[in-house]
Amino acid sequence: MKNSDTDLLPINNNPNFCLIEVLPRGEIREGIFIYLKDVFDAILNRSKLTLDVDDIKYILQHDLRINVSRFLPEIVNIFLEAFLYYCKCWRGWENTRKCLMENEALYKSFCRYLLNKYIFILMSIDVHLHQIPRKKNANTQTISVDFVTCPYELIIGNEPIITNNIVRDEKPWTKLAPMEFLNWPHLAVEIKLLDIHVRRVNTLKIDRYIGCGNRKSTLNPEFITHITSTSNTESSYTHSFFVFYFNQLFDVIKKIPSVNTQRVKELEDFFTAFLEDIKEINIGMGSMQTATTVGFHIGNAAYYRAKKFVVTETPVHLIEYLVPEVDLTLNYFKAEQDLDDLGATTFKSLNALNEKLSIPFETSVLDVLFKINNTCIDYTCMYCNVKFSKSRALEGVVAHFADNHKVGNSVFCAKCEREFEIKELAGKRWRHVC
């Protein structure tokens, strides 16, 4: 599935489409509906078909699961024009004989092609409407406020990247559950395995200032902080597509002899978090593009800590606002669905690997086994820029955090004022109900 126009057939080379007549709006027809399959068959068989705007809207709603009522009329018009354009330009029409012989398989391919195009359009609309800025490297100036709690601004030379413990006692390290550690500040995890390469970085945006009197909330962080792409040929994949892939992936690799079950558990935990990220980001009906990084405000809540460190008639506080963020990068995803398997959603590479598991000392199986047990996962402490690899990577990075970073003090929700431990929030993806 690609978003580039390299899979488009030039409009002038598609004579079949001339028999499709589109009217601005027809009369109301009780109980008569036109489906995407009707359009597909009409183009394929060179038969005449008349449809109007409402018919196309019904196709988008029924066959492509796009709720057009959620969008402004201007965007719906884009959807309608895009439908006609991409139907006309699909390269699958080039081989009419193959289309007639493999009608169902080609129709499924046609549906996926259209859905992929609409995912790309929706993601482009999201970016345009949010006017998402690029990341900038600049000195950080504390937020300017008009009320008396902060009568001056304190300029800090560089953006703070770790919470301040100068005036607080550190808490001893405590054992973390897998999901708690995966959402821990300053931890990056990178996975390269078979068809997928993904990187997930936990960051912590910190605003720190000195103020007098009671704390006042000044943050209103954007949920999507940035979207950056490194290629013009990105491919988009839905959440459900990833679910099917990961289900088969773990069914297959768990059957590999001598596979390290602890490493498989690490992979399962990571991809569970990855799927939750896609759901929470919720761009383009819940999808993710290759060669793309999405930064988002995980949990969609801000927290603060305040410490009174000077005792005078007017208390002076060191105030820190903490906004947990995640940068999610899908470098590539090369899985291809096996259309020959009509009984289930499976993938070519995983089917091929599964067939070779029974062959003793099969080279490709041994190569996958080595990668799972030794090289597929890297952990990095982003604060110290130290990477941990190989079979004991998880033990190494946990020991590093325990020895060097400890556990920060509890924080308060900037909205409801409830107190939370960092460990508790990390385990719940920094989410709570105010």
N, C-alpha and C positions, 0 to 999 in steps of 0.2 A: 504494500500500500504506500503510494507516494503522493506527495503534494505538489510535485513539480509538474510542468506541462509536457514532460517528455513522453507521457503515455497518452497524449491526445492525438487523435486523427484530425488532420486539417479539415475544416468545414467543407471546403469545396470538393473533397474526396469522398463525401458521404452522401451519395444520391438517394439512399433509402429514406432519409429523413424528410425529403420534400413532400411525402404523402401525409405527414403529421401536420394537421391544421390546428392552430391555437386561436381561440376566440377570446376577446376581452372578458366577457362574462356571459354565460348562457342562461337560459331559463331554468328555473328550479325543477329538477327531475326527481320525483319521489322514488326512492329505493334503487336508483341507478348509480353505480359507482364505477369509476375507472381506476384500476390498480397499476402499479409499476410493471407488473408482468404483462398487462395488456399493451402498454407502451413498448416494452421489449419485444413482444411477439409481433406487433404491428410493424416495427422497423425491420425486424428479421425477415418477415414474410412479405415485405413490400405491400402491405395492405393499408387502406386509408383509415385514419383514426382522427376524430375531432374531439378536442378537449378544451376546457376553458380554465380561467384562473382558479375557480373553486376546485376543479378536478386536480390541478397541480397541488393546491394546498392539501387536499385530501391524501394525495400520494405522499407528500412530505410528512403528514401527520401519521398515516396508517403504516406505510411501508418503511420509512426512514426514521420514524419515532421522533420527529422534530415538532415540538409544540409551538406552532407559529403564532398562537394567540399571545405568547409571552413577549413578542417582539414588536417594535414600532413598525408602522406601515412602510417606511423607507427601507428597513432591513428585510421585511417580507418581500418587497419588490426585488431586492438583490437575490433572495432565495429563488424566486420564480425564474428570473433571467438565468441564474446559474444552473438551474435544472435543465432548461432547454439547451444551454450551451454545452454542458458536460455530457448530456445524452447524445448530442450530435457529434461530439469529438472523441468519444471512446474508441480506442484502437481495436477493441474486440470485434467491431463491425468489419474489419479488414478481411477476415476469413469467414465468409457467409456459410460455406459448406461445413466448416468445423462447428459453427454456432448451431446449425441445424442438427448435427449429429450429437453434440454434447450440450443440449439445450439447458438442462437443469444446472450443470456445473458452471456454464458460462453466465447463466442468470445470477447465480450466487456471486460470481466474480463481479458482475455488473453492479449488484447491490453494494458490495464492499467498496467498489470504486466510487460510487456516488456518496456513500456514507463518509468515506475518507475525505472527499472534497468538501463536504459540509462541515466536518470537524475542523478542517483548515480554515474555512470561512468564519466559523464561530470563534476560533481562537484569535483570528485577526481582528474580529469585531471587539472581543474582550480587551485586547491590547490597545486598540484605538480609543475605546470609551474610557478606559482607566488612565490613558496618557501616561503609561508607566515610564519612569525615568531610568536612565542608565546609572550604574554605580559610579560614584565619584570619589576620588581620594582628596580629602580636604580636611583641614583642621576643624575640630568640633567646637562650636560655641554653645554655651548653655542657653536654654530656652528663655526668651525674653518674656516676662510677665508684667502685668500692669498693677497687680495688687501688692499689698505691703509685706507679704510673706517673703519676698525675694527682692530686696531694694536695690540690688546691683547684679551685674553679670560677671561670672567668673570664666575666663577663657582658658581652656586647657590646650596644651600644645599639640597633643595627638588624641585621637579618638580612643576612649578607654575600651579595653577588650576583656578585662576580667574584673570581677567584683572586688570591692575594697575591703580588706580585713585589718587595716591598720588600727582601727578603733574598735574592732570586734575580736572576740576569741574564736579561733578556728574550731570546728567540730571534728572529731575523729572520723576517719573513713568508715563506712558501713557497707556491708555486702549489698550489691544491687541486683535486682532481677534483670533478665535480658532486655526487656522493653524500657526499663528505667535507664539502663546504661546507654541504649541506642539513642535516647533523647537527651543525654547529658550534655551540658554546654561544652563547646570546643572539641567535640569528638567528630571525626570524619571517618566514614566507612566507604570503601570502594570494592566493588565486586566485578570480576571478569570471569564469566563461566559460559562456555558453549556459545549461545546466540546473543548474550546480553552483557553490556558493560554499563554499570550505573554507579554514581557517586552521590553520597548523602552527607552533608556537612551541617552540624549544629552550630549556630552562631548565637550570640547574645548581644543585642543592641543595648548599650548602656548610656543613659543620660545622667550626669552627676553634677550637682551644684550645691552650694552652701546657701542656706536660707534662714530667715528668722521667723519664729512663730510656728503655727501649725502648717502641716503639709497640705499642699493643694495639687490636685491632679492636673497636669498640663499636657499629657500625651494623648494623641489620637492617631495611632499608627495605621498605615495602610495595610490591608491584608496581603495583597500581592505587592511585594517590594520591587521586583524586577523580573523581566523575562529577556533572556539573551540567547541568540542562536549563532552557531558557528558555521552553518552551511545553508545554502539555498535549496537543498534537496531533502528537506526533512520528511520523515514518514511519521504519521500519527497512528496511535493504537489506543483502543478503548480499554477501560478498566476490566471489562468482562473478557476481552481477548487475553490480557495478562493473566487473569485468573485461570483460564483454560490452560495456558502455557505452564504456569507454575504447578498446577495440579499434576499434569503429566510429567513435568520435570522431576518432581520429587517421587512420583511413582516409579520412575525409571532408575534414578540414581540410588535409591534405597536398596535396589536389587543388585547393585554392583558388589562383588565379593571384596571384603576387607575395607570397605569404605568406612571412614571415621564418622561415627554417628554424632559425635559432638559437633563436628564441622557441618554436617547436614542440618543439625538443629540451629546453628548460627545462621546458615543460609535461610532457613525457614523463618526465623525471627526477623531477619533483615527484610526479606521480601514481603512479609506481613506488614511491616512498617511502611515499605514502599507503596503497597496497595492502599494503605490508609492515607498516605500523602496524596495520592492521585484523587481519592474521594474528597479529601478536605480541600484541595486546590480547586477542584470542580471547574476546570476550564474546558470548553468545548465538549459539553455533555460528559465530563469525566474521562479525559484522555491525556496522553502524554506524547510529546514529539521527540524524535531522535535529534541528536546534535543540539539540544536545547537545555538551558538551565532556567528553572523557575525558583525564585526566592519568595517564600511566603511566611506569614506570621502564624506559626503553629499554635493552635489553641485559641487564637484570636483574643487574647487577654493580656493586659499589661500589669506589672507588679512593681512594688517599691519597697525600699528599706530606708529607715531614717534613724540616725543616731545623734543624740544630743551630746556633744563633746566639749562644750564650753558652758559653764554655769554662770550666768549673769542675770540681771533683771529681765532681759529679753533673751530667751533661750536661742542658741544657734545650733542648727542641725546640718549634718552632712546627709544629703538626700540622694538616693540612687533610684532611678527608674530602670526596670529591666524588661525588655521585650524579646522573648524567645523567637528565633527565626531558624528556618531550614532552607538551605540551598540544595535543590534536587536536580541532578544532571543525568539525563539519559544519553550517554555518548553514542551507543548504537543498540539496535535490537533487530536481529536478522532472521527471526523465526518465520517460517513459511508454513501456512496451514496445508495439511495433506488433503486435497480435495478428493482423492481416490477413496478415502475412508469416509463413507457416507453415514456410518452408524454412530460416530462420535466426532468431537472436535479434537483432532490430533495434529501433530506437527512432523514435518519430514525428518528433521535432524534427530528428534527424539525417537521416532519410529525406527530409524536406521540404527541408532545406538541400542535400542531395546532388542533388535534382532540379533545383534552381535554379542549379547551378554552370555549366551550359551557356548560361545566359541572359546576354548581355553587359550589364554595368553594372547588374545586379540589385541593388536597394537593400539587401535583407536580407543578401546575400553581402558587399557592401562594408562593411556595418556590422560583421559578424563579422570581416572582414579587419582593420579598423581596431582592434578590441578586441584581437585576437591580437597585432598588431604594436606596440601602444602602451599599452593600459590594463589588460590582464587580470591582470598580475602586479605585486604590491607586495612589496618587501623592507623589513624594519625591523630596525635594531639595537636590541634591547630594553634594552641597558645605557645607551645614549645617547638612546633614544627618538627616533631619526631615521629617517624613511621615505624610500625610494627608489622612484620610480615612472617610468612612461613607457618608451620603447623602450630606453634605456640603463640601466635600473634595476640589472641584475646587475653591470655594470661599476662603477656608482657604489657599491654596497654592498661589493663586493670591495675597492675602493680605500679605502673608509672603514675596514674592518677591518685592512687592511694598514698604514694610517697611524696608527691609534689603538689597536689592541688586540694586535697582534703574535701570537706563538704562545707558549702557556704551556709550562712545563717538563714533562718526562715524569712519569708517575704509576705507582703500583704497585697491583696488584690487592689488595684487602683480604683476599682469601681465599687465593690461591696465591702472592702476593708477586712475581709476574712484573712486569717493567717494560715500559711501553708509551708511545709518543708519542701525543699527542692526535690528531694527523693520522691515525695508523693506526687508532685506536679509532673515530673519526668515520666513516671509510670502511667499517667493519664494523658500523655501527649500535651501537657501544659494546659489542660482544659478543665474547667469546673463550671458549675451552675451558680451564678450569683443569686 
